[in-house]
Amino acid sequence: MEPAGGHSSGPIGWWRDVNQNPGLISMLRRARRVLPGDPEFGDPLSVAGVGGPSAAARAADRILERDWASREISLGALQVWQALTERVSGRPANAEVTLVFTDLVGFSAWSLEAGDDDALRLLRRVAQVVEPPLLESGGHIVKRMGDGLMAVFADPATAVRSAITAREALRTVEVSGYTPRMRVGIHTGRPQRLGSDWLGIDVNLAARVMERATRGGLVVSQATLDRIDPEELEALGVTARKLRRPVFPPKHDGVPADFVMYRLKTRRQVQGDEDEDGTAAGA
């Protein structure tokens, strides 16, 4: 039986009352804001990635009631675990990183004719040759998106070097007489890291940079180019050519009017005097 007032007697009742105490829950939530890691850890975005803390938090969210003190204690421990294992922090300024986006030009149209079996064979071969140069140079593949991927690097020059190597390696891929072309966009900024993902304006800008490589090629933002020493560009064997802003840019594309991009061309492309989209070098 429950005594008057609706509170259960005994240890179970005491624990329930403590666990559901609004003051205690509020205090624990404030305490989580001074712990290492993301103080919002436990929401759908922060636990969307792979790894022990995220998986455990997803399980805790299903099992524990949202307004329980035990939930806040559990998520606080997982928050610290995530911070220690993934080096995530919700408080310091976001670290500067270089973001790389890739995708295959015309893959969707080709796959409709080629069929699922050939499309899957192609994607597997692409991953086998494109991903090693990114990973071996210290890059981290954030996510794979069908025929493309998003990766993050600590150093802009390394990101460019890895992208060039990956694009060269792609020339060895051929499935049913088809050799794909890959476009790459690179931008350097300070995106927000959340769990194992990266979000924010700089991520969106990196994707827009890739979109400017309309028929293939390697395009970088000025923010990336400014952080690469000219001698490093020379060592990479590339030259940079400023891209003109489209006369009729898409409405609300999210790209600031003063955002500048450059196409990077290898010496082979310069000697051929042609971009991979078929545009003459002086156009």
The 8 nearest C-alpha neighbors of each residue, nearest first, counted from 0:
[[1, 2, 7, 8, 3, 6, 5, 9],
 [0, 2, 7, 6, 5, 8, 3, 4],
 [3, 1, 6, 5, 4, 7, 0, 8],
 [4, 2, 5, 1, 6, 7, 0, 8],
 [3, 5, 6, 2, 1, 7, 8, 0],
 [4, 6, 3, 1, 2, 7, 8, 0],
 [5, 7, 4, 1, 2, 8, 12, 3],
 [8, 6, 12, 1, 2, 5, 9, 13],
 [7, 9, 12, 1, 6, 13, 10, 2],
 [8, 10, 12, 11, 13, 7, 14, 6],
 [11, 9, 13, 12, 14, 8, 15, 7],
 [12, 10, 14, 13, 9, 15, 8, 7],
 [11, 13, 7, 8, 15, 14, 9, 10],
 [12, 14, 10, 16, 11, 15, 9, 17],
 [15, 13, 17, 11, 12, 16, 18, 10],
 [16, 14, 18, 12, 13, 17, 19, 11],
 [15, 17, 13, 19, 14, 18, 20, 12],
 [18, 16, 14, 20, 19, 15, 13, 23],
 [19, 17, 68, 15, 67, 16, 20, 14],
 [18, 20, 67, 16, 17, 15, 21, 68],
 [19, 21, 17, 23, 22, 18, 16, 24],
 [22, 20, 24, 23, 25, 19, 66, 68],
 [23, 21, 25, 24, 20, 26, 27, 19],
 [22, 24, 26, 20, 25, 21, 27, 68],
 [23, 25, 68, 21, 27, 26, 22, 28],
 [26, 24, 28, 22, 23, 27, 21, 29],
 [25, 27, 23, 29, 24, 28, 30, 22],
 [28, 26, 30, 24, 29, 25, 23, 31],
 [27, 29, 25, 31, 30, 26, 24, 71],
 [30, 28, 26, 27, 32, 31, 25, 33],
 [29, 31, 27, 32, 28, 33, 26, 34],
 [32, 30, 34, 28, 29, 33, 38, 75],
 [31, 33, 38, 30, 29, 34, 28, 37],
 [32, 34, 31, 30, 35, 29, 38, 36],
 [33, 35, 31, 32, 36, 79, 30, 38],
 [36, 34, 79, 82, 88, 33, 37, 78],
 [37, 35, 88, 82, 87, 89, 78, 79],
 [36, 38, 89, 40, 39, 88, 78, 87],
 [39, 37, 32, 40, 31, 36, 89, 34],
 [38, 40, 37, 41, 42, 45, 32, 89],
 [41, 39, 37, 38, 45, 42, 78, 74],
 [40, 42, 56, 46, 45, 39, 74, 43],
 [41, 43, 45, 44, 40, 39, 46, 60],
 [44, 42, 46, 45, 47, 41, 57, 40],
 [45, 43, 47, 46, 42, 193, 194, 41],
 [44, 46, 194, 193, 40, 42, 43, 47],
 [47, 45, 53, 48, 43, 44, 41, 194],
 [48, 46, 44, 45, 43, 53, 49, 194],
 [49, 47, 195, 46, 194, 53, 50, 196],
 [48, 50, 53, 54, 47, 195, 51, 46],
 [51, 49, 53, 52, 54, 48, 195, 81],
 [50, 52, 54, 53, 55, 49, 81, 56],
 [53, 51, 55, 81, 77, 54, 50, 56],
 [54, 52, 46, 56, 55, 51, 50, 57],
 [53, 55, 57, 51, 56, 52, 50, 58],
 [56, 54, 58, 52, 57, 53, 51, 59],
 [57, 55, 59, 53, 58, 54, 41, 52],
 [58, 56, 60, 54, 55, 59, 53, 46],
 [57, 59, 55, 61, 56, 60, 62, 54],
 [60, 58, 56, 62, 61, 57, 63, 55],
 [59, 61, 57, 58, 62, 63, 56, 41],
 [62, 60, 58, 59, 63, 57, 64, 56],
 [61, 63, 59, 60, 58, 64, 57, 70],
 [64, 62, 60, 59, 70, 61, 65, 67],
 [63, 65, 66, 67, 62, 70, 60, 61],
 [64, 66, 67, 63, 70, 60, 71, 68],
 [67, 65, 64, 19, 68, 24, 70, 21],
 [68, 66, 19, 18, 69, 70, 64, 65],
 [67, 69, 18, 24, 71, 70, 19, 72],
 [70, 68, 72, 67, 71, 73, 18, 63],
 [71, 69, 73, 67, 68, 72, 63, 74],
 [70, 72, 74, 68, 73, 69, 75, 27],
 [71, 73, 75, 69, 70, 74, 68, 76],
 [74, 72, 70, 76, 75, 71, 69, 77],
 [73, 75, 77, 71, 76, 72, 78, 70],
 [76, 74, 78, 72, 73, 77, 31, 71],
 [75, 77, 73, 79, 78, 74, 80, 72],
 [78, 76, 80, 74, 79, 75, 52, 81],
 [79, 77, 75, 81, 76, 80, 36, 74],
 [78, 80, 82, 76, 81, 77, 35, 36],
 [81, 79, 77, 83, 78, 82, 84, 76],
 [80, 82, 78, 84, 79, 52, 83, 85],
 [81, 83, 87, 36, 86, 79, 80, 85],
 [82, 84, 80, 86, 81, 85, 79, 87],
 [83, 85, 81, 82, 86, 80, 87, 79],
 [86, 84, 87, 82, 81, 83, 195, 194],
 [87, 85, 82, 83, 84, 88, 81, 36],
 [88, 86, 82, 36, 85, 89, 81, 37],
 [89, 87, 36, 37, 90, 35, 82, 91],
 [88, 90, 37, 36, 38, 91, 87, 35],
 [89, 91, 88, 92, 37, 36, 35, 93],
 [92, 90, 93, 89, 88, 94, 87, 36],
 [93, 91, 94, 90, 189, 89, 88, 191],
 [92, 94, 189, 191, 91, 190, 95, 192],
 [93, 95, 189, 96, 92, 190, 188, 91],
 [94, 96, 189, 188, 93, 187, 97, 153],
 [97, 95, 153, 187, 152, 188, 189, 94],
 [98, 96, 187, 152, 155, 151, 186, 153],
 [97, 99, 151, 186, 185, 150, 187, 205],
 [98, 100, 185, 150, 149, 184, 151, 97],
 [101, 99, 149, 184, 183, 148, 206, 209],
 [102, 100, 183, 147, 148, 182, 184, 149],
 [101, 103, 147, 146, 181, 182, 104, 148],
 [104, 102, 181, 106, 180, 146, 182, 105],
 [103, 105, 106, 180, 181, 214, 215, 102],
 [106, 104, 108, 107, 109, 103, 179, 180],
 [105, 107, 109, 108, 104, 103, 110, 146],
 [108, 106, 110, 109, 105, 111, 104, 146],
 [107, 109, 111, 106, 105, 110, 112, 113],
 [108, 110, 106, 111, 112, 107, 113, 105],
 [111, 109, 113, 107, 112, 118, 114, 108],
 [112, 110, 108, 109, 114, 113, 107, 115],
 [113, 111, 110, 109, 114, 108, 107, 115],
 [112, 114, 110, 111, 117, 109, 118, 115],
 [115, 113, 110, 112, 116, 111, 117, 118],
 [114, 116, 118, 117, 119, 110, 113, 111],
 [117, 115, 119, 118, 114, 120, 113, 121],
 [118, 116, 120, 119, 115, 114, 113, 121],
 [117, 119, 115, 121, 110, 116, 120, 114],
 [118, 120, 122, 116, 121, 117, 115, 123],
 [121, 119, 117, 123, 118, 122, 116, 124],
 [120, 122, 118, 124, 119, 123, 174, 125],
 [123, 121, 125, 119, 124, 120, 126, 118],
 [122, 124, 126, 120, 121, 125, 119, 127],
 [123, 125, 127, 121, 126, 122, 120, 128],
 [124, 126, 122, 127, 123, 128, 129, 121],
 [125, 127, 123, 129, 124, 130, 128, 122],
 [128, 126, 124, 125, 129, 130, 123, 131],
 [127, 129, 125, 126, 168, 130, 131, 169],
 [130, 128, 165, 126, 125, 131, 127, 132],
 [129, 131, 133, 126, 132, 128, 134, 127],
 [132, 130, 134, 133, 135, 129, 128, 127],
 [133, 131, 135, 161, 134, 130, 165, 129],
 [134, 132, 138, 130, 161, 131, 136, 135],
 [133, 135, 138, 131, 137, 136, 132, 139],
 [136, 134, 132, 137, 131, 133, 138, 130],
 [135, 137, 134, 133, 138, 132, 161, 157],
 [138, 136, 134, 135, 139, 133, 152, 153],
 [139, 137, 152, 134, 133, 151, 136, 150],
 [138, 140, 151, 150, 141, 134, 152, 137],
 [141, 139, 150, 142, 149, 151, 138, 148],
 [140, 142, 150, 149, 139, 196, 151, 195],
 [143, 141, 149, 140, 148, 144, 150, 196],
 [142, 144, 148, 147, 145, 149, 141, 140],
 [143, 145, 147, 148, 146, 142, 149, 102],
 [146, 144, 147, 143, 148, 122, 102, 103],
 [145, 147, 102, 103, 144, 122, 148, 106],
 [148, 146, 102, 101, 144, 145, 143, 103],
 [147, 149, 143, 144, 101, 142, 100, 150],
 [148, 150, 100, 142, 141, 99, 140, 143],
 [151, 149, 140, 99, 141, 139, 98, 138],
 [150, 152, 98, 139, 97, 138, 99, 140],
 [153, 151, 138, 97, 154, 96, 158, 98],
 [152, 154, 96, 97, 155, 151, 95, 138],
 [153, 155, 157, 152, 156, 158, 97, 96],
 [156, 154, 158, 157, 97, 223, 159, 227],
 [157, 155, 159, 158, 227, 154, 160, 231],
 [158, 156, 160, 154, 155, 159, 161, 136],
 [157, 159, 155, 161, 156, 160, 152, 162],
 [160, 158, 162, 156, 157, 161, 163, 155],
 [159, 161, 157, 163, 162, 158, 156, 164],
 [162, 160, 164, 158, 133, 159, 163, 132],
 [161, 163, 165, 159, 164, 160, 166, 158],
 [164, 162, 166, 160, 165, 161, 159, 167],
 [165, 163, 161, 167, 162, 166, 168, 160],
 [166, 164, 129, 162, 168, 167, 163, 132],
 [167, 165, 169, 163, 168, 164, 162, 181],
 [166, 168, 164, 169, 165, 170, 163, 171],
 [169, 167, 165, 170, 166, 128, 171, 164],
 [168, 170, 166, 171, 167, 172, 165, 128],
 [169, 171, 168, 172, 167, 178, 166, 179],
 [170, 172, 169, 168, 173, 178, 167, 128],
 [173, 171, 169, 170, 178, 124, 125, 174],
 [172, 174, 178, 177, 176, 171, 175, 179],
 [175, 173, 177, 176, 121, 178, 172, 117],
 [174, 176, 177, 173, 117, 113, 178, 121],
 [175, 177, 174, 173, 178, 172, 179, 113],
 [176, 178, 174, 173, 175, 179, 172, 109],
 [179, 177, 173, 172, 174, 176, 180, 170],
 [180, 178, 177, 103, 181, 104, 172, 169],
 [179, 181, 104, 103, 215, 178, 182, 169],
 [182, 180, 103, 215, 102, 104, 179, 183],
 [181, 183, 215, 216, 101, 102, 212, 217],
 [182, 184, 101, 217, 209, 100, 218, 216],
 [209, 183, 185, 208, 218, 100, 219, 99],
 [184, 186, 219, 99, 98, 205, 220, 218],
 [187, 185, 205, 220, 98, 223, 97, 219],
 [188, 186, 97, 223, 222, 96, 98, 185],
 [189, 187, 95, 201, 96, 190, 97, 186],
 [188, 190, 95, 93, 94, 96, 201, 191],
 [191, 189, 199, 201, 198, 188, 197, 192],
 [192, 190, 198, 197, 199, 93, 193, 189],
 [191, 193, 197, 196, 198, 190, 194, 195],
 [192, 194, 196, 45, 197, 195, 191, 198],
 [193, 195, 45, 196, 48, 46, 192, 47],
 [194, 196, 48, 193, 49, 141, 197, 192],
 [197, 195, 193, 194, 192, 141, 198, 48],
 [198, 196, 192, 191, 193, 190, 195, 202],
 [199, 197, 191, 190, 202, 192, 196, 193],
 [200, 198, 190, 202, 201, 191, 203, 197],
 [199, 201, 203, 202, 204, 190, 198, 253],
 [200, 202, 204, 203, 190, 199, 188, 205],
 [201, 203, 205, 204, 200, 199, 198, 190],
 [204, 202, 200, 206, 201, 205, 207, 199],
 [203, 205, 201, 207, 206, 202, 208, 200],
 [206, 204, 186, 208, 202, 207, 203, 185],
 [205, 207, 203, 209, 204, 208, 100, 210],
 [208, 206, 204, 210, 209, 205, 203, 211],
 [209, 207, 184, 205, 206, 210, 211, 204],
 [184, 210, 208, 183, 206, 207, 211, 212],
 [209, 211, 207, 212, 208, 213, 206, 184],
 [212, 210, 213, 209, 208, 207, 218, 184],
 [213, 211, 215, 210, 216, 209, 214, 182],
 [212, 214, 211, 215, 210, 276, 182, 104],
 [215, 213, 276, 212, 104, 275, 216, 182],
 [214, 216, 182, 212, 181, 275, 213, 276],
 [215, 217, 182, 212, 275, 183, 218, 181],
 [216, 218, 183, 263, 262, 182, 184, 212],
 [217, 219, 262, 184, 261, 263, 212, 183],
 [220, 218, 185, 261, 260, 184, 186, 223],
 [219, 221, 260, 186, 222, 223, 259, 261],
 [220, 222, 224, 223, 259, 260, 225, 219],
 [223, 221, 220, 225, 224, 187, 186, 226],
 [224, 222, 187, 221, 220, 226, 186, 225],
 [223, 225, 221, 226, 227, 222, 220, 219],
 [226, 224, 222, 223, 227, 221, 228, 220],
 [225, 227, 224, 223, 228, 155, 222, 156],
 [228, 226, 224, 225, 156, 229, 231, 155],
 [227, 229, 231, 230, 226, 232, 225, 224],
 [230, 228, 232, 231, 233, 227, 234, 224],
 [231, 229, 233, 228, 232, 234, 227, 235],
 [230, 232, 234, 228, 233, 229, 235, 227],
 [233, 231, 235, 229, 234, 230, 237, 236],
 [232, 234, 230, 236, 231, 235, 237, 229],
 [233, 235, 231, 236, 232, 230, 237, 229],
 [236, 234, 232, 233, 237, 231, 160, 265],
 [237, 235, 233, 234, 265, 266, 232, 238],
 [238, 236, 265, 264, 235, 232, 263, 266],
 [237, 239, 264, 263, 265, 240, 236, 232],
 [240, 238, 263, 262, 261, 264, 241, 237],
 [239, 241, 261, 262, 242, 263, 238, 264],
 [242, 240, 261, 260, 262, 243, 239, 259],
 [243, 241, 261, 260, 240, 244, 262, 259],
 [242, 244, 245, 241, 260, 259, 246, 261],
 [243, 245, 246, 242, 248, 259, 256, 247],
 [246, 244, 248, 247, 243, 249, 242, 211],
 [247, 245, 248, 244, 243, 249, 250, 242],
 [246, 248, 245, 249, 244, 250, 243, 252],
 [247, 249, 245, 246, 250, 244, 252, 251],
 [250, 248, 252, 251, 247, 245, 253, 254],
 [249, 251, 252, 248, 253, 247, 254, 245],
 [250, 252, 253, 249, 254, 248, 255, 256],
 [253, 251, 250, 254, 249, 248, 207, 255],
 [252, 254, 251, 255, 204, 203, 207, 250],
 [253, 255, 252, 256, 258, 204, 207, 251],
 [256, 254, 258, 257, 253, 252, 259, 204],
 [255, 257, 258, 254, 259, 244, 253, 248],
 [258, 256, 255, 259, 254, 244, 260, 221],
 [257, 259, 255, 256, 254, 260, 221, 220],
 [260, 258, 221, 220, 257, 261, 242, 241],
 [259, 261, 220, 221, 219, 242, 241, 218],
 [262, 260, 241, 240, 242, 219, 218, 239],
 [261, 263, 218, 240, 239, 217, 264, 241],
 [264, 262, 239, 238, 217, 218, 237, 261],
 [265, 263, 237, 238, 268, 262, 269, 239],
 [264, 266, 237, 268, 267, 236, 269, 238],
 [265, 267, 269, 268, 236, 237, 270, 264],
 [268, 266, 270, 265, 269, 271, 264, 272],
 [267, 269, 271, 265, 266, 270, 264, 273],
 [270, 268, 272, 266, 271, 267, 265, 264],
 [269, 271, 267, 272, 268, 266, 273, 265],
 [270, 272, 268, 269, 273, 267, 274, 266],
 [273, 271, 269, 270, 280, 268, 279, 274],
 [274, 272, 279, 280, 271, 278, 277, 268],
 [275, 273, 276, 278, 277, 280, 279, 268],
 [274, 276, 277, 215, 216, 273, 214, 278],
 [275, 277, 214, 274, 278, 215, 213, 216],
 [276, 278, 274, 275, 273, 279, 214, 280],
 [277, 279, 274, 276, 273, 280, 282, 275],
 [280, 278, 273, 282, 281, 272, 274, 277],
 [281, 279, 273, 272, 282, 278, 274, 269],
 [280, 282, 279, 272, 278, 273, 240, 274],
 [281, 279, 280, 278, 273, 274, 243, 242]]
